[in-house]
Amino acid sequence: MFDLTGSVALVTGAASGIGAEVARALAAQGATVAGADVKSDGVPEVCASVHRVDVSDPEAVEACVREVVDAHGRLDVLVNSAGIARLSKALDTSISDWRLTLDVNLTGSWLMAKAAGRVMVDQGYGRIVNLASQAASSGLDSHAAYCASKAGINGLTRVLAGEWGPSGVTVNAVSPTVVLTELGKAAWDNPAGEAHKAEIPARRFAEPSEIAAAVVYLASVEAAMVNGAELKVDGGFTAR
């Protein structure tokens, strides 16, 4: 199951963290993976091609998708993993941090989905997986911009699922809890992290491989009837 041989996948945010792990997992299942990031350093060697792109730039996004299709002949899977977190109390959040967070996390995902979706609708098949977060449905302290951007991801996911489903394209979201990437470890290896673990029924944070496994499933043929869904990989945090 979950064999992706013959599929071409584009992963944004592939130079680090969840994006890099997703790229490795898709390649391990046989996909030809194009890794995209605002920087090229760090994109896993399993990627068949590397593309520099600022996902908030419409022209750069269109060029990236064209490059992938030109290089590999088609595009079957898009994983929107590029994202940032600028955390501060709502009253202290600057307009520049607000706009940057929305531009990268939400607008960037929309632009990539739009460019890739056009290709997928035309070919009659596609899988789009958007990285949301437990912050999409929980009000987290000092996360005003981040929560807003990830809640927007879920709304966008549902709309695109409805519009493109008849053309054989599914659009779903994955919502992780804190993930133990290098950045995740640096941010949460402290008393606040221990307190947050106590709020999660599983009493731990997620491993990057667990998020990648969820993405692989949604990218597969076996997930054909999963459309417009939010797959929560949060240890039960939002189930409380």
The 8 nearest C-alpha neighbors of each residue, nearest first, counted from 0:
[[1, 2, 221, 219, 220, 3, 216, 28],
 [0, 2, 219, 3, 216, 221, 220, 28],
 [3, 1, 28, 0, 4, 29, 219, 220],
 [4, 2, 30, 29, 28, 6, 1, 5],
 [3, 5, 29, 30, 6, 2, 28, 31],
 [6, 4, 30, 3, 7, 29, 31, 2],
 [7, 5, 30, 3, 4, 75, 31, 8],
 [6, 8, 31, 74, 75, 30, 32, 76],
 [7, 9, 76, 32, 77, 75, 33, 31],
 [10, 8, 33, 77, 32, 34, 76, 78],
 [11, 9, 78, 34, 13, 35, 77, 79],
 [12, 10, 35, 81, 13, 80, 79, 36],
 [11, 13, 81, 36, 18, 80, 14, 35],
 [12, 14, 18, 19, 11, 34, 42, 15],
 [15, 13, 42, 41, 19, 12, 36, 40],
 [16, 14, 19, 13, 18, 41, 17, 12],
 [17, 15, 180, 18, 19, 20, 181, 207],
 [16, 18, 20, 19, 207, 21, 15, 80],
 [17, 19, 13, 12, 21, 80, 20, 16],
 [18, 20, 13, 15, 22, 21, 17, 16],
 [21, 19, 17, 23, 22, 18, 24, 211],
 [22, 20, 211, 24, 18, 23, 19, 17],
 [21, 23, 19, 25, 20, 24, 18, 26],
 [24, 22, 20, 26, 21, 25, 27, 45],
 [25, 23, 21, 27, 26, 22, 20, 211],
 [26, 24, 28, 22, 27, 30, 23, 21],
 [25, 27, 30, 29, 23, 28, 24, 32],
 [28, 26, 24, 25, 29, 23, 30, 45],
 [29, 27, 25, 26, 3, 2, 30, 24],
 [28, 30, 4, 3, 26, 27, 2, 31],
 [31, 29, 26, 3, 6, 4, 25, 7],
 [30, 32, 7, 8, 6, 26, 47, 29],
 [31, 33, 8, 46, 47, 30, 9, 7],
 [34, 32, 9, 48, 46, 47, 49, 8],
 [33, 35, 49, 10, 13, 46, 9, 50],
 [36, 34, 50, 11, 13, 51, 49, 10],
 [37, 35, 12, 38, 51, 52, 11, 13],
 [36, 38, 52, 53, 51, 39, 35, 12],
 [39, 37, 36, 40, 51, 14, 52, 41],
 [38, 40, 42, 51, 36, 41, 14, 49],
 [41, 39, 38, 42, 14, 36, 43, 15],
 [40, 42, 14, 43, 39, 15, 13, 38],
 [41, 43, 14, 13, 40, 39, 34, 19],
 [44, 42, 45, 46, 41, 19, 14, 23],
 [43, 45, 46, 42, 47, 41, 23, 48],
 [44, 46, 43, 47, 23, 26, 32, 22],
 [47, 45, 32, 44, 48, 33, 34, 43],
 [46, 48, 32, 33, 31, 45, 49, 44],
 [49, 47, 33, 46, 34, 50, 32, 67],
 [48, 50, 34, 35, 33, 46, 39, 51],
 [49, 51, 35, 34, 52, 63, 36, 48],
 [52, 50, 37, 36, 35, 38, 39, 49],
 [53, 51, 37, 36, 59, 54, 50, 35],
 [52, 54, 37, 55, 56, 59, 36, 60],
 [53, 55, 107, 56, 52, 60, 103, 111],
 [54, 56, 107, 103, 53, 102, 106, 57],
 [57, 55, 59, 54, 53, 58, 60, 107],
 [58, 56, 60, 59, 61, 55, 110, 54],
 [57, 59, 61, 60, 56, 62, 63, 55],
 [60, 58, 62, 56, 57, 61, 52, 63],
 [61, 59, 63, 57, 62, 58, 54, 111],
 [60, 62, 58, 64, 63, 59, 114, 65],
 [61, 63, 59, 65, 60, 64, 66, 58],
 [64, 62, 60, 66, 65, 61, 59, 67],
 [63, 65, 67, 61, 66, 62, 68, 115],
 [66, 64, 62, 68, 63, 67, 69, 61],
 [65, 67, 69, 63, 64, 68, 70, 62],
 [68, 66, 70, 64, 69, 65, 71, 63],
 [67, 69, 72, 73, 65, 71, 70, 66],
 [70, 68, 66, 67, 72, 71, 65, 73],
 [71, 69, 67, 68, 66, 72, 48, 73],
 [70, 72, 68, 73, 69, 67, 7, 74],
 [73, 71, 68, 69, 70, 74, 67, 7],
 [72, 74, 68, 71, 7, 75, 67, 69],
 [73, 75, 7, 76, 68, 8, 119, 118],
 [76, 74, 125, 7, 6, 8, 126, 73],
 [75, 77, 8, 126, 127, 125, 74, 9],
 [78, 76, 127, 9, 8, 10, 128, 126],
 [77, 79, 10, 128, 80, 129, 127, 9],
 [80, 78, 129, 11, 108, 81, 130, 128],
 [79, 81, 12, 11, 18, 130, 78, 82],
 [82, 80, 12, 11, 79, 104, 18, 83],
 [83, 81, 104, 103, 80, 84, 12, 100],
 [82, 84, 100, 85, 104, 103, 81, 145],
 [83, 85, 86, 145, 100, 82, 142, 144],
 [86, 84, 96, 83, 87, 100, 145, 144],
 [87, 85, 141, 142, 84, 88, 145, 144],
 [88, 86, 141, 92, 91, 89, 142, 85],
 [87, 89, 141, 91, 90, 92, 140, 86],
 [88, 90, 92, 91, 143, 87, 141, 142],
 [91, 89, 88, 92, 87, 93, 141, 143],
 [90, 92, 88, 89, 87, 93, 141, 86],
 [93, 91, 89, 87, 90, 88, 96, 94],
 [94, 92, 96, 95, 97, 91, 90, 98],
 [93, 95, 97, 96, 98, 92, 99, 91],
 [94, 96, 98, 93, 97, 99, 92, 100],
 [97, 95, 99, 93, 98, 94, 100, 85],
 [98, 96, 94, 100, 144, 95, 99, 93],
 [97, 99, 101, 95, 100, 96, 102, 94],
 [98, 100, 102, 96, 101, 97, 95, 103],
 [101, 99, 97, 98, 102, 103, 104, 96],
 [100, 102, 105, 98, 148, 104, 99, 103],
 [103, 101, 106, 99, 100, 55, 98, 105],
 [104, 102, 107, 55, 100, 101, 82, 105],
 [105, 103, 82, 101, 107, 100, 102, 148],
 [104, 106, 101, 108, 148, 107, 103, 102],
 [105, 107, 102, 109, 108, 103, 110, 104],
 [108, 106, 54, 55, 103, 110, 105, 109],
 [107, 109, 105, 111, 106, 110, 79, 112],
 [108, 110, 106, 112, 107, 111, 113, 105],
 [111, 109, 113, 107, 112, 108, 106, 114],
 [110, 112, 108, 114, 113, 109, 115, 60],
 [113, 111, 109, 115, 116, 110, 114, 108],
 [112, 114, 116, 110, 111, 115, 109, 117],
 [113, 115, 111, 116, 117, 112, 61, 110],
 [116, 114, 112, 118, 117, 113, 111, 119],
 [117, 115, 119, 113, 118, 112, 114, 120],
 [116, 118, 120, 115, 119, 114, 113, 121],
 [119, 117, 121, 115, 116, 120, 122, 74],
 [120, 118, 116, 125, 122, 124, 121, 117],
 [119, 121, 123, 117, 122, 166, 118, 116],
 [120, 122, 118, 119, 123, 117, 166, 124],
 [123, 121, 119, 120, 124, 118, 125, 73],
 [124, 122, 120, 167, 166, 121, 119, 168],
 [125, 123, 167, 168, 119, 122, 120, 75],
 [124, 126, 168, 75, 119, 76, 169, 167],
 [125, 127, 76, 169, 218, 168, 170, 75],
 [126, 128, 170, 77, 76, 78, 169, 171],
 [129, 127, 78, 171, 172, 170, 77, 79],
 [128, 130, 172, 79, 78, 131, 171, 173],
 [131, 129, 173, 80, 172, 79, 174, 128],
 [130, 132, 174, 149, 173, 152, 172, 129],
 [133, 131, 174, 134, 175, 135, 149, 176],
 [132, 134, 135, 174, 176, 175, 136, 137],
 [135, 133, 132, 146, 137, 136, 139, 149],
 [136, 134, 150, 149, 133, 132, 146, 137],
 [135, 137, 134, 133, 150, 138, 237, 146],
 [138, 136, 134, 139, 135, 133, 237, 146],
 [137, 139, 134, 140, 136, 146, 142, 143],
 [140, 138, 142, 137, 141, 134, 146, 143],
 [139, 141, 142, 138, 88, 143, 87, 89],
 [142, 140, 88, 87, 86, 143, 89, 139],
 [141, 143, 145, 139, 140, 86, 146, 144],
 [144, 142, 146, 145, 89, 141, 147, 88],
 [145, 143, 147, 97, 146, 142, 148, 100],
 [144, 146, 142, 148, 147, 143, 84, 149],
 [147, 145, 134, 149, 143, 135, 148, 144],
 [148, 146, 144, 150, 145, 149, 151, 143],
 [147, 149, 151, 145, 105, 101, 146, 150],
 [148, 150, 135, 152, 131, 151, 146, 147],
 [151, 149, 135, 147, 152, 153, 148, 146],
 [150, 152, 154, 148, 149, 153, 155, 147],
 [153, 151, 149, 155, 150, 154, 131, 105],
 [154, 152, 156, 150, 151, 155, 157, 172],
 [153, 155, 151, 157, 156, 152, 158, 150],
 [154, 156, 152, 158, 153, 157, 151, 159],
 [157, 155, 153, 159, 154, 158, 227, 170],
 [156, 158, 227, 160, 154, 155, 159, 153],
 [157, 159, 155, 161, 160, 156, 162, 154],
 [158, 160, 162, 161, 156, 157, 163, 155],
 [161, 159, 170, 227, 157, 164, 158, 163],
 [162, 160, 158, 159, 164, 163, 157, 227],
 [161, 163, 159, 160, 164, 158, 165, 166],
 [164, 162, 166, 168, 160, 165, 161, 159],
 [163, 165, 168, 166, 167, 160, 161, 169],
 [166, 164, 163, 167, 162, 168, 161, 160],
 [167, 165, 123, 164, 163, 120, 168, 124],
 [168, 166, 124, 123, 164, 165, 125, 169],
 [167, 169, 125, 164, 124, 163, 166, 126],
 [170, 168, 226, 126, 164, 160, 127, 125],
 [169, 171, 127, 160, 227, 226, 156, 128],
 [172, 170, 227, 228, 128, 226, 156, 229],
 [173, 171, 129, 229, 128, 130, 131, 230],
 [172, 174, 230, 130, 131, 229, 231, 129],
 [175, 173, 132, 231, 131, 133, 232, 230],
 [176, 174, 232, 132, 233, 133, 231, 173],
 [175, 177, 233, 133, 178, 232, 132, 205],
 [178, 176, 204, 205, 175, 183, 179, 233],
 [179, 177, 205, 206, 180, 183, 204, 207],
 [180, 178, 183, 184, 206, 205, 207, 181],
 [179, 181, 183, 16, 182, 178, 184, 207],
 [180, 182, 184, 183, 185, 179, 16, 15],
 [183, 181, 185, 180, 184, 186, 16, 179],
 [184, 182, 180, 179, 186, 181, 185, 178],
 [183, 185, 181, 179, 187, 188, 182, 186],
 [186, 184, 182, 183, 187, 188, 181, 180],
 [185, 187, 183, 184, 188, 182, 189, 192],
 [188, 186, 192, 184, 189, 185, 183, 191],
 [189, 187, 184, 192, 185, 186, 190, 193],
 [188, 190, 192, 187, 191, 193, 186, 185],
 [191, 189, 193, 192, 194, 188, 187, 195],
 [192, 190, 194, 189, 193, 195, 187, 188],
 [193, 191, 187, 195, 189, 190, 194, 188],
 [192, 194, 190, 196, 195, 191, 197, 189],
 [195, 193, 191, 197, 192, 196, 190, 198],
 [194, 196, 192, 198, 197, 193, 191, 199],
 [197, 195, 202, 193, 203, 199, 198, 194],
 [196, 198, 194, 195, 199, 202, 193, 200],
 [199, 197, 195, 196, 200, 236, 194, 202],
 [200, 198, 236, 202, 196, 201, 197, 234],
 [199, 201, 202, 235, 234, 236, 198, 197],
 [200, 202, 234, 199, 203, 235, 196, 204],
 [203, 201, 196, 199, 200, 197, 204, 198],
 [202, 204, 196, 201, 205, 199, 234, 197],
 [203, 205, 177, 178, 176, 179, 196, 206],
 [206, 204, 178, 179, 177, 207, 176, 209],
 [205, 207, 179, 208, 209, 178, 204, 210],
 [208, 206, 210, 209, 17, 178, 211, 20],
 [209, 207, 211, 206, 210, 212, 20, 21],
 [210, 208, 212, 207, 206, 211, 205, 213],
 [211, 209, 213, 207, 212, 208, 214, 175],
 [210, 212, 21, 208, 214, 213, 209, 215],
 [213, 211, 215, 209, 214, 210, 208, 216],
 [214, 212, 216, 210, 211, 215, 217, 209],
 [213, 215, 211, 217, 212, 216, 218, 210],
 [216, 214, 218, 212, 213, 217, 211, 25],
 [215, 217, 213, 219, 214, 218, 1, 212],
 [218, 216, 214, 222, 219, 215, 213, 128],
 [219, 217, 215, 216, 126, 214, 76, 220],
 [218, 220, 1, 216, 221, 217, 222, 215],
 [219, 221, 222, 223, 1, 218, 2, 217],
 [220, 222, 219, 223, 1, 216, 0, 224],
 [223, 221, 225, 217, 220, 224, 219, 216],
 [222, 224, 220, 221, 225, 169, 219, 226],
 [225, 223, 222, 226, 221, 169, 220, 164],
 [226, 224, 222, 223, 228, 227, 169, 217],
 [225, 227, 169, 228, 170, 171, 160, 224],
 [226, 228, 157, 160, 171, 170, 156, 225],
 [229, 227, 171, 226, 230, 172, 225, 157],
 [228, 230, 172, 173, 171, 231, 174, 227],
 [231, 229, 173, 174, 172, 228, 232, 213],
 [232, 230, 174, 233, 173, 175, 229, 133],
 [233, 231, 175, 174, 234, 176, 230, 210],
 [232, 234, 176, 175, 235, 236, 231, 133],
 [235, 233, 201, 236, 199, 200, 232, 176],
 [234, 236, 238, 233, 200, 237, 199, 201],
 [237, 235, 199, 238, 233, 234, 239, 200],
 [238, 236, 239, 235, 133, 137, 233, 136],
 [239, 237, 235, 236, 234, 200, 233, 199],
 [238, 237, 236, 235, 200, 199, 198, 234]]
